[in-house]
Amino acid sequence: MLLDLHGCRRDALEDVRLVEETLRKLSDMMETRIIAGPVVVHYVGGEGSPSGQGVSGFVVVAESHIAIHTDITTDYVSVDVYSCKEFDQERVERFLVELFQAKQVERRFMVRGPGSLKAERTIGIRQDI
């Protein structure tokens, strides 16, 4: 699942501790097992860099990984949840939208793995909150 959160709460976008706690909470919520991390860093992109300024965090779970990247210059958060295990997408999305107080969200879901040839490949949803 890929989430793009727009119009987010700026103070949350620079909070390294919040992103680390969020990665742990997502793993618990999805009932996955952390095997490495989380690794979370604050960054400042160079002049003219498209990377902006914010926090990037990553956790490796036995079932794949979860990544969060924030950008205070655009009030934006991207979240990638890659999981071999099914999880409640709506619950994860609601949690993140509420946490970052996103004004708009775009969600994409892609089925990957051995069963993906038989599954519908991609669903894109854009909604105002």
C-alpha positions as CSV (number, residue, x, y, z in Angstrom):
1,M,0.0,0.0,0.0
2,L,1.3,3.4,-0.9
3,L,-0.1,6.5,0.8
4,D,0.5,10.2,-0.1
5,L,-0.7,12.5,2.6
6,H,-1.0,16.2,1.7
7,G,-1.6,19.2,3.9
8,C,-0.2,17.6,7.0
9,R,0.6,19.0,10.4
10,R,4.0,20.6,10.1
11,D,5.2,20.0,13.6
12,A,4.7,16.2,13.2
13,L,6.8,16.2,10.0
14,E,10.1,17.0,11.8
15,D,9.5,14.8,14.8
16,V,12.0,11.9,14.7
17,R,10.5,10.3,17.8
18,L,7.0,10.4,16.4
19,V,8.0,8.7,13.2
20,E,9.9,6.0,15.1
21,E,6.9,5.4,17.4
22,T,4.6,5.3,14.3
23,L,6.7,2.6,12.6
24,R,6.5,0.5,15.8
25,K,2.7,1.1,16.1
26,L,2.1,0.2,12.5
27,S,4.0,-3.0,12.9
28,D,1.9,-3.9,16.0
29,M,-1.3,-2.8,14.3
30,M,-0.5,-5.1,11.3
31,E,0.7,-7.9,13.6
32,T,4.1,-8.1,11.9
33,R,7.4,-8.9,13.6
34,I,10.2,-6.3,13.5
35,I,13.5,-7.8,12.6
36,A,15.6,-4.6,12.0
37,G,15.1,-1.0,13.0
38,P,13.4,1.2,13.0
39,V,16.0,3.5,11.6
40,V,14.9,7.1,11.5
41,V,16.9,10.2,10.5
42,H,16.2,13.9,10.1
43,Y,17.5,15.3,6.8
44,V,17.9,18.7,5.0
45,G,18.1,18.5,1.2
46,G,20.7,20.6,-0.5
47,E,19.8,23.8,-2.4
48,G,17.7,22.9,-5.4
49,S,17.2,19.3,-4.1
50,P,13.8,17.8,-4.6
51,S,14.1,16.0,-1.3
52,G,13.1,19.0,0.8
53,Q,13.5,18.7,4.6
54,G,12.0,16.3,7.1
55,V,12.3,12.8,8.5
56,S,12.8,9.4,6.9
57,G,12.2,6.2,8.7
58,F,12.3,2.5,7.8
59,V,11.6,-0.7,9.6
60,V,12.2,-4.2,8.3
61,V,9.5,-6.7,9.4
62,A,9.6,-10.4,8.8
63,E,6.7,-9.9,6.4
64,S,8.6,-7.1,4.4
65,H,8.9,-3.4,5.4
66,I,7.3,-0.1,6.3
67,A,8.8,3.3,5.3
68,I,7.8,6.9,6.1
69,H,9.2,10.0,4.5
70,T,8.1,13.5,5.4
71,D,8.8,16.9,3.8
72,I,8.1,20.1,5.8
73,T,8.6,22.3,2.7
74,T,5.4,20.8,1.1
75,D,3.5,19.5,4.3
76,Y,3.7,16.1,2.7
77,V,4.2,12.5,4.0
78,S,4.7,9.4,1.9
79,V,4.2,5.9,3.5
80,D,5.0,2.6,1.9
81,V,3.7,-0.5,3.5
82,Y,5.0,-3.6,1.8
83,S,3.6,-6.8,3.3
84,C,3.4,-10.5,2.4
85,K,0.7,-10.7,5.1
86,E,-2.8,-9.2,4.6
87,F,-3.6,-6.2,6.9
88,D,-6.5,-3.8,7.4
89,Q,-5.6,-1.1,4.9
90,E,-8.5,1.2,6.1
91,R,-7.3,1.1,9.7
92,V,-3.7,1.9,8.7
93,E,-4.9,4.7,6.5
94,R,-7.2,6.2,9.2
95,F,-4.4,6.0,11.8
96,L,-1.9,7.9,9.6
97,V,-4.4,10.5,8.4
98,E,-5.4,11.3,11.9
99,L,-1.9,11.3,13.2
100,F,-0.5,13.7,10.6
101,Q,-3.9,15.5,10.2
102,A,-3.8,15.2,6.5
103,K,-6.2,17.3,4.5
104,Q,-5.9,15.0,1.4
105,V,-4.8,11.4,0.9
106,E,-4.0,9.4,-2.2
107,R,-3.9,5.6,-1.8
108,R,-2.6,3.0,-4.1
109,F,-2.6,-0.7,-3.6
110,M,-0.7,-3.2,-5.6
111,V,-0.8,-7.0,-5.3
112,R,2.6,-8.5,-5.5
113,G,4.1,-12.0,-5.2
114,P,3.2,-15.4,-6.6
115,G,-0.6,-14.7,-6.7
116,S,-0.2,-11.3,-8.4
117,L,-0.7,-12.7,-11.9
118,K,-4.2,-13.6,-11.1
119,A,-5.1,-10.5,-9.0
120,E,-6.2,-7.1,-10.1
121,R,-2.9,-5.2,-10.3
122,T,-3.5,-1.6,-9.0
123,I,-6.2,0.4,-7.4
124,G,-5.8,4.2,-7.0
125,I,-8.0,6.2,-4.8
126,R,-7.9,10.0,-4.3
127,Q,-10.1,11.6,-1.7
128,D,-10.5,14.8,0.3
129,I,-10.7,14.5,4.0
